[in-house]
């Protein structure tokens, strides 16, 4: 059960970081600093998140993302800029949760956590592009608030039921991988349709 709890925390950090890295880091840091949760001995490595500098930087960047994430196409540009940042951040959070490991195990953990964060990031980024292709501007704000709520709910689950969270986040990862594939396929089809629609117009000129 202890191993399952550790994996649940690590998988949770990796999954949620792909959705909103800064909010995940900020809330986790605040929870540790103000003792909203009591860290068991096996989670002592997460105490670093309570560092005021980490909380301050995460809070400042989350504030920027909070507004950027609700503006059509600016949110997609923000996602594109974070294609490498989120997987790196998710990997660091997951490694902090796992603590000291054998070097070989650490390499495997880096690959798995980075891949997990990249999947959820790709799902988020792809869904935002589809939303931006639609004429409904309110969808951006609703999607952003929903993602923030998902991060909050996920962190709460990690705090109170870390073992259960492993299976929940594993299911989320499977769904995210499936959605990502469908989303990016829809984007490609949409772009192909636009190109084909513009070809006759271009030839008439």
C-alpha positions in Angstrom: 0.0 0.0 0.0 2.9 2.4 0.8 4.4 1.8 -2.7 1.0 2.3 -4.3 0.6 5.6 -2.4 4.0 6.9 -3.6 3.1 6.0 -7.2 -0.2 7.7 -6.8 1.4 10.9 -5.7 4.0 10.8 -8.4 1.6 9.9 -11.1 -0.8 12.6 -9.9 1.9 15.3 -10.1 2.9 14.2 -13.6 -0.6 14.1 -14.8 -1.8 17.4 -13.4 1.4 19.3 -14.4 0.4 18.7 -18.0 -2.8 20.6 -17.3 -1.5 23.4 -15.2 2.0 23.1 -13.9 2.1 26.4 -11.9 -1.2 25.8 -10.1 -0.1 22.3 -9.2 3.2 23.5 -7.8 1.6 26.5 -6.0 -1.2 24.5 -4.3 1.1 21.7 -3.3 3.6 24.2 -1.9 1.0 26.1 0.1 -0.5 22.9 1.5 2.9 21.9 2.8 3.9 25.3 4.1 0.7 26.0 6.0 0.3 22.4 7.2 -3.0 21.9 5.3 -1.7 18.3 5.0 0.7 16.6 7.3 3.6 15.0 5.4 4.3 11.5 6.3 8.0 10.5 6.5 7.9 8.9 3.1 6.9 12.3 1.6 9.5 14.4 3.3 11.2 15.2 0.0 8.1 17.2 -1.0 9.0 19.7 1.8 11.1 21.6 -0.8 7.8 22.8 -2.4 7.2 24.9 0.7 10.2 27.1 -0.1 8.9 30.8 -0.3 10.8 31.3 -3.6 9.1 28.3 -5.2 5.7 29.4 -4.0 6.3 33.0 -5.1 7.5 32.1 -8.6 4.7 29.5 -9.1 2.2 32.0 -7.9 3.4 34.7 -10.2 3.4 32.5 -13.2 0.0 31.0 -12.4 -1.4 34.6 -12.3 0.0 35.2 -15.8 -1.4 31.9 -17.0 -4.8 32.5 -15.4 -5.4 35.4 -17.7 -3.5 34.1 -20.8 -5.3 30.8 -20.6 -8.7 32.5 -21.2 -7.8 34.6 -24.3 -8.5 32.8 -27.7 -5.3 31.8 -29.5 -3.1 33.4 -26.8 -3.8 30.2 -24.8 -2.6 28.1 -27.6 0.6 30.1 -27.9 1.1 29.7 -24.2 0.6 26.0 -24.5 3.1 25.8 -27.4 5.7 27.6 -25.3 5.2 25.1 -22.5 5.5 22.0 -24.6 8.9 21.4 -23.0 8.4 23.3 -19.7 5.5 21.2 -18.4 7.1 17.8 -19.0 10.2 18.9 -17.2 8.2 20.4 -14.3 6.1 17.3 -14.1 9.1 15.1 -14.0 10.8 17.1 -11.2 7.6 17.0 -9.1 7.2 13.3 -9.6 10.9 12.6 -8.7 10.4 14.8 -5.6 7.5 12.6 -4.6 9.4 9.3 -5.2 12.5 10.4 -3.2 15.9 8.7 -3.5 16.0 5.8 -6.0 18.4 3.5 -7.7 19.9 5.4 -10.7 18.4 2.9 -13.2 15.0 3.3 -11.6 15.4 7.1 -11.7 15.9 7.0 -15.4 12.8 4.9 -15.9 10.9 7.3 -13.6 12.0 10.3 -15.6 10.9 8.7 -18.9 7.5 7.7 -17.5 6.7 10.9 -15.7 7.8 13.1 -18.6 5.8 11.0 -21.0 2.7 11.2 -18.8 2.9 15.0 -18.5 3.4 15.3 -22.3 0.2 13.3 -22.9 -2.0 15.4 -20.7 -0.3 18.6 -22.1 -1.0 17.4 -25.7 -4.6 16.7 -24.8 -5.0 20.2 -23.2 -3.2 22.0 -26.1 -5.2 20.1 -28.8 -8.5 20.8 -27.1 -7.7 24.5 -26.9 -7.0 24.6 -30.6 -10.3 23.0 -31.4 -12.0 25.5 -29.1 -10.3 28.4 -30.8 -11.5 27.1 -34.2 -15.0 27.4 -33.0 -16.8 30.8 -32.9 -17.7 30.6 -29.2 -15.2 32.8 -27.2 -16.7 31.9 -23.8 -15.5 28.3 -24.2 -12.0 29.3 -23.4 -12.8 30.7 -20.0 -15.0 27.7 -19.1 -12.4 25.2 -20.2 -9.7 27.1 -18.2 -11.8 27.1 -15.1 -12.6 23.5 -15.6 -9.0 22.6 -15.8 -8.2 24.5 -12.7 -11.0 22.7 -10.9 -9.6 19.4 -12.1 -6.2 20.3 -10.7 -7.7 21.2 -7.3 -9.8 18.0 -7.2 -6.8 15.9 -8.2 -4.5 17.4 -5.5 -7.3 16.8 -2.9 -7.5 13.2 -3.9 -3.8 12.8 -3.7 -3.8 14.3 -0.2 -6.6 12.2 1.2 -6.5 9.0 -0.8 -3.0 8.6 -2.5 -3.4 4.9 -3.2 -6.8 5.4 -4.8 -5.4 8.3 -6.8 -3.0 6.0 -8.6 -5.9 4.1 -10.3 -7.8 7.4 -10.9 -4.9 9.1 -12.6 -4.0 5.9 -14.5 -7.6 5.9 -15.9 -7.2 9.7 -16.7 -4.0 9.0 -18.5 -5.6 6.3 -20.7 -8.6 8.7 -21.5 -6.2 11.6 -22.2 -4.1 9.5 -24.6 -7.3 8.5 -26.5 -8.6 12.1 -26.5 -5.3 13.5 -27.7 -5.2 11.1 -30.6 -8.8 12.0 -31.6 -8.3 15.7 -31.0 -5.2 16.1 -33.2 -6.7 14.0 -35.9 -9.7 16.4 -35.9 -7.3 19.3 -36.1 -5.5 17.8 -39.1 -8.8 17.1 -40.9 -10.0 20.7 -40.2 -6.8 22.2 -41.5 -7.0 20.0 -44.6 -10.5 21.0 -45.2 -9.6 24.7 -45.0 -6.7 24.3 -47.4 -8.9 22.4 -49.9 -11.6 25.0 -49.6 -9.1 27.8 -50.4 -7.6 26.2 -53.4 -10.3 27.0 -56.0 -10.3 30.7 -54.7 -6.6 30.9 -55.2 -6.8 29.5 -58.7 -9.4 32.0 -59.8 -7.1 34.8 -58.9 
